[in-house]
Amino acid sequence: MLGTTRPRPQRPAGDECFLLLAGKKATASGCVLVAHNNDLHGNEAALLKKYPEQRVRSVPDWLFPSGVRVPMPAFSHEYLALEIYLGFDEGDCAAVSGKQVAIAGGVSLLADGNRQAREADLLLDDGIAAGIRLAALSFCSTARECVEYLGAMYWQYGVRYPSGVGIADADEVWYMEQGGGRTWAAVRLPDDCCLVAANGYRIGELDFTSPDLLTSPDLQGFTIRHGLYHPDSGPFNFARIFGQARQRYTVDTRRLWGALRLLTPSVTRDPDAREFLLWVRPETPLTIPAVTGLLRDQYGDTDYDVHSAVKSTGERPIAVPSTVHASIIELHRNVPKGCGPVLWACLASPLTSPFIPVYLAVTEIPEAFSLADGRCDRRSAYWRLKILSNLVTPYHKYLSGEIVGEWQKMEDDWFRQQHQLRQMIAETPEMAATLLTTAVQRMCQDVLDKAAMLEDRIHTRIAAESDQWQHFDASW
C-alpha cells in the first residue's frame, strides 16, 4: 500500500454502481457471468489482491470497522479480490473464491429507501458493514449458503448501509437486497435470464412459497405490524414497501433502460419508466465482449447519448469516468482443474482501461496491480490508467474511440487465448499455476506498456488538435 490512508470523500447517495448478473443458460459458453462497475470518487484507487487459504486466522479489523465482533470460522478459502485501498466499509469489492463462489459487487439502496420504512427498520451505526460479504465468501461453499449466512448476520447484528448485492456460484445466481437495518430478501435468478441493478430497489412481488426466495424472519409480519404493508392492498412488493423514495425517474433507472435495450433490442421500453421487470431473457447469449461493451455503454445511437445535444444533459450512463474499477467474473462448471474462476479486472474506468483476465490459480499478482493509494503514484497500475482517463475525459468525444479500440484488440486476443490456455492445462495440469501466472504477468505488462504509449499519443494529439475541439462537459 502506498502513502498514508486518508478519509473517504463524501459523495451523493445513489450516484454509484451498476450490476449485471447472468445465469448459466443465458451465456454462450454456459458459464455464470456476473459484472459490476464500481463508481466512486476517482481517487478511491483500486487494486488486485490474492488472499491465500488459511487454516487458522484472525478477523481483520477492516471487516467490521464499527467495532462489532462477529464469530468467524477458523479457516478461509483462497480468494481473489478487486478492491479499493480504503477497505470494505460499503462493500466496494468484487471477489471470487476457490470454491467458485463470487461476490459480484453491490449497489447502493440508501437514496431510494422511503422514510416510513427507514423509521421502522433503522440503520445501525454500530452494525456490520459490507465487509461481511468477504467474510462469507471466505468460507461458504455455495451461493445459497453465502446468502443464508449473510441474511443471518444482517438479522442478528443489523447493518450500517443498505445495499443490493449479487452472489453466485457456477450453478446459481442470487440477488439480495436489504430493506433497512435488519430486513432483507434474496431471489434466485432463472438460469436463462439476466438481471441489472443500479442503486434502486429491484426485487418486486414475492412468492413466499418459492424455494428460490429467501427472506429475513417473519418479513410479512414485520411489515404489517409497522404499517408498511396491508394484505388487502395487493401482492407483497419488496421494492415498493422499502424503496421508491424518489418521485420521478432518475439517472439510475435510465441505466436499467440502457442495459435492457442492449440485452433485448427488439423490445421497446419507456426510457422514463420508474420500474422494469426484475429479469429478462437476453435475445443473444452473452459473451465476454458483449458484457465489456455493456459496461462501457453511454447510450450511443439514442436520444440520450452523452455526446448528443438532444436529451443528454445531466445523463449518467452505465459507464462514467469516475468508475474506480469494473469487473466480470466467469464461473465455469466444466474446465480443466486449475483454470477455475476468472476475474476480468479493469482498473479505473472501462471507458479508458482494459479488462484483464486474472485467474484465481495465479501464485502472485504483478506488483503494480497490487499497489494503490489516494494519491497519484506512477508505480501503481491504477494511477497509470487513471492518468490516461484524466487526459481523455475532457475530450472524450474525440479520443475515446481510439483508446477503447486499442484495448478491445487486446481483450479479443486474450479472449481467444483462453481456449488455448485451458487446452495446455488439460494436458499438463501440474503446470496450471505456472502457466496462468506467466500469462497474467505478460498481459499486465502489456497493459502498462500500452498505457504509456497511449499517454504519449494522447498528449501529442491534444497539443496539436485541441484548439479545434469543443471542450467536453464532464458533469455526467
N, C-alpha and C positions, 0 to 999 in steps of 0.2 A: 504494500500500500504506500502511496506517495504522499509526502507532506503531512499536514495536520487536518484532521476531520473538522469540518465546520457545520454549524446548524443548518438544517434543511430549510430552503426558502419556502415562503408561503405561496400558494397558487390557488386560483379559483376552483372550488369543488366542482367536479364534473368535467373540467377541461382536461381529461386524462385519457384513458386507454381504450383499446379496441381488441376484441377477442373473436376468433373463429374456431369452431370445433367441427370435425368431420368424422363420421363413422366409417367403419372398415369397408362397407359396401358403397360408400359414396366417393371412393378414391380409385384411380386407375390401377394402382398396384395392390389393392386390397389391404393396405395398412391404415391404421388410425392416424389422422393428422390433426394436430392442434397448433394454433398460431396466435400471435399476440404482438401488438405494438404498444410499447410502454412509453407513454407521453408524459414527460415531466419537464422540469427546467433543464436546459441543456448542459448545465454544469453538474448535474447529478450523474456523474460519469459511470459508465458500465464496464464490467469485466467478466471474464470467464473463470470459474473455479471448479476444480475436481476434488470432491470430498471422498476420501477412502473409506472402505469398510472398517468398522471399529467394533470390537467385542466388549470393551469397557470404555465408557465415555462419561464426560461431564456435560451438563447442559450449558451451552454458551449463553452469555448474558444478552446477546443481540436477539435471541429468540423471543424473549419476554421483557422488553425494555421498561414496562410498568413496574417490574419487580415481583409480579406474581410468580409463584413456583409451581410448576406442573410436573407430576411424576412422569418419568420417561423410562422406556426400556433401556437396558444396559448395552444393547447392540445397535448398530446402524449399518444399513446397506450403503454401498458406494453410490454416489450420485454426482451428476454434472449440473452446474447452475450458471445461468446468465443473470447477473445481479447488478445492483448499483453499490457503490462503495459505502453508502451510508447505512446499509443493512436492510432489514425487512420490516420496519415499523408498519408500513402499509402494504407489505407483500409485493414489493417491486422486484419480482423474480419469476423466471421460467426455469424449470428444472426437470430432470428425468433420472430415475434410479436404475440400478442393476436388475431390479425386478420388472422393468419396463412399466413402471408407474410414473406418470407425468403430471406435474402442476403446470397447466398451460399458461398461467398468468391470471390476473384479476382485473376487474373494472370497478370503479367507484360507484357506490349507490347513495352516497351522502346527500348530494344535492337533490336527488329525486325522492327522498323519503318525506312523506307527508307529516305534518305536525302532530296530528292526533295519534298516529302510530308511534312516532318517536317518544311522545309523552307516556304512552302505555308501555313501551318496551325500551327503556332508557339505555343509551350507550354508557359504558362504564370507563371512567378514566383509568381505573386500576385493572381493567380487563385484559384479556390476552390480545396480542397484536397478530398480524398476518404471518409472522414467522412460524406460527404453529403449523402452517402448511408444510414448511420444510421439515418440521419435526415429524409430521405424519408420513411424509414421503420417505423419510429415512428408515422407517421400519415396517410400513404397511406393504403387503404383497399384492394387493389388487386395488383397483379404483374404488370399488364399492366399500372395501374395508377402510380406505382412506376417508371417504365421505362419512361413514358411520363414526369414525374416530373424531373427525373434525366437528361433526354435529354434537357429539357428546361433550367435547371441550367447550364449544360455544354455549351450550345449555348450562354447563356446570360453572364456568368461570366468567361468562359474558365477554363481549368484545368492545374494543375501543372505537372501531371504524368499520362501517358496514360495506361489504364488497360482494361482487359476484365472481365466482372462480370456476375455471374449467379443470376437471380432474379426469384422467384417462389411463387405461392400460391397453394392451394390444387387442382386447376383445370388446371393452365397454368404454363409453364416453359419458361423463356426468357433468351437469351444470348445476351449481349450488349458489343460492342467494341467502343473505342474512336479512331478516326482516328488520331487526334492530339489535338491541344488546344481546338477546338470547334466542329469539325465534329464528327459524331457518327452514328452507325447503330445498330439495335436490331432485332433479329429474334425470332419468337416463335417456340419452339421445337415441332414436331409432338408428339402426346400423346403416341405413341407406340415406341418411339425412345430414344436413349441416345446420349449425346454429351460429348466429352472430350476436354480439352484445357490445354496447358502448355506453356505459355509465348511466344506465337507467334500468329499472326493474323489467325483466323479460318473462319470468315464469308466470303464466296466466292461470287458467282454470285447472284445478287439481282433482284428480280421480283418486280418492283415498283408498280405493280397493286395489289399485295397481301395484304390482311388485316392482315397477320401475319408478316409484315415488318413495322418497324418504323425507321425513319432516321432524321437527322438534316435538317433544311430547305434548299431547293434547293441544295441537295447534288450533284446531277449530274452537275448542272450549275457551282457549285464551282470548281469541279474537272476539268471540261472542260476549264474554264477561266484560271486556273493555270497550264494547260498543263499536268495534271495528268492522264487524260482520254480523248481518242479520240473516238467518237461514231462509226467511221468506223473500229475500231480495234477489235471489237467483244463485247461480253457481259460485263456489268459493274461488275467487280470483286473487291470487297472491300479489300480483303486481298492482292491482287496483286498491287492495287493502293496505299495503305498506308503502306504495310509491305514488307516482304521478303528482308530485308537488308542483311541477311546472304547468302553467296554464295554457301553453301553446307548444307547437313543435320546437325542437331545439336543434342545435348543431349536431347533437349526438343521435337523435332519431333520424336525421338526414344521413348519417353514416350507415345506419342499418339499411336504409333505402339504397344507398350507393353500393353496398356489398350485395344485396339481394338482386339488384339489376344485373350484376355480373354472374351470379350463380344461376339465375333463371331469367335469361334475357328475353324470353318470349312473353313474360308476364308484365303487364303494365301496372304500376303501383303509383299511388299519390305520393310525391316527394315531400308533401307537407303533413303526411299522416302521423299521428301520435302513437299508433300501435301497429305492429306487424306480427304475423304468425311466428311462433317460437322457433319452428324449424321448417326447412324446405328440402325437397329432393333436388340436387343440382342437375341441370339438364345435360351437363358433360361431366364425367367423373374427374375429380380433382387430381392435379399433379403438382409437384413442387413448383415448376414455373408458373402455373396458374395461380398458386397461392402467393408467390412473391409478387406477381402482378397485382393481385387484390390488395395486398398490404401496402403497395405503392400507389394505390388509386387516388386520383384527385378529381374525380367526376368528369374525366375527359369525354368530349363529344356530347355533353349535356349542357343545359342552360346554367348549371351550377359549377361548371369548370372554373377552377380558381383563377385561371388566366383569361376568363371571359368577362366581358363588361355587361352581360345580360342580367344575371341574378347572383353573381358570385360574391358580392360584398358581404363580408362577415362570415363567409363559409369556413368551416373547419372540416376538411375532408378526412378520409381514412389515414392518409399519410401527411405528416406535418414535419417541419424542420426540427421541432423540439423533441421528437422521439429520441430517447436515450438508448434504447435497444429494442430490437424486433427479433422474433424467433418463430421457427416452425419445428415441431418435434414429430419425427416419424416413429411409430411403434409397430413393429412387424412381428407376425406370428411365425413365419417360415423363412428365416435367413440363417446362414451358417453361424454356428456358435462363435461368439466374439464380435460379430458385426452389430448385434444388439440394436439398441435405440440410437437414433441420430438426432442431434440438435443443430439445426441450421441457425447459426448465430450471426446477427447483424449488430455491430456496434455503431451507435449513433443512428441517424435517420436512414430508413431504407430508400429515401429519395436520392441519397448520395453515397450510400455504403452497400457492400455486398453481403449476401447470406452465405456463410461458410459452413459446410457440413462437418460437424465435430462429433466424432464417435465416442460413446461412453468408454470404450475399451482403451482409449489413449492412456499412456502412462504419465504424460505430463502435458501441460498447456504452455505454448510458447510464451516467454516472459512478458513480451509487450502486451499480450492479450489478457494477462492476469494482473496488470497494474492499472490503477485508476484512482483519481482524487478529484476534488472540486476545483483544482487549479490546473490550467493548461500545462502539460508536460509532454514533450515530443517522444519521451521514452514509452509512453502509453499508446497502444493502438487506438483506443477510443479517441484520444485527443488528436492523433494524426488524422483520423477520419472526420472528427468534428471540425477541424480547421478547414478541411475541404468543404464541408457543409456550410460553414460560415462564409466562405468565399462565394459559393454558388447561390445561396439563398436570396440575396438582393437582386440577382439577375437570373432567377430560376427559369423564367420563361425562355431564356436564350441558351442556357448552359445545361439544363437538367438532362436533356436527351443525350447529349454527348457523354455525360458521366454515367448514367444508368446503362447506356448501350455498352460501355466497356465492361461494367460489372456483369451484365447479363451474358456476355460472351463467356466470361469465366465461370459463372454459375451453370451455364449449359454444359460446359466441358466437365465440371465436377459432377453434374447430374448423370452424364453419360458414363463417367468413370466408376460410378457406384457399382454397376454390374460387374465390371472387370475386377474391382477390388474384392467383391464378395466371392467371385469365382476363384480367385487366388487363395482366399482364406479357406474356402471349402476344400481346396486341395492340400493346403498346409496350415491346418488350424492352430498348430503350435506357434505359428508366426503372426497370428492375428494382431496382437498388441503392437508388435514392432512395425508391421506393415501400415497399420492405421495411424500410429503415432508419426511415422515418417511422412505419410501422405498429408496429415493435418499440418505438420510443421511446414511442409513445402507450400501448401495453399496459403497459410498465414503469411509467409514471407513474400509470396507473390502479391498478396494484397498490399502489404506495406510498400513494396516496390512500385506497384501500380499507383497507389495513392500519391507517392512522391512525384511520379511522372505527371499525373493529372493535376496536381497542385501547381507545378511549374507551367503546364499548358494553360491552365485557367488564369493564372496571374498574367501571362502573356496576352491572352485574349481580352481580359478586362482592360489592360493598359492600352491595347490597340483599338478596341471597338466600343468600349462602354459609353463613350460620348455620343454614340448613335442609338443607344438603348434607352427605353423608358424605364426609370427606376421602379423596381417591383415593390408593391406594398405587401410586406410580410406579416401583416396584422393577424392573418389566419394562423 
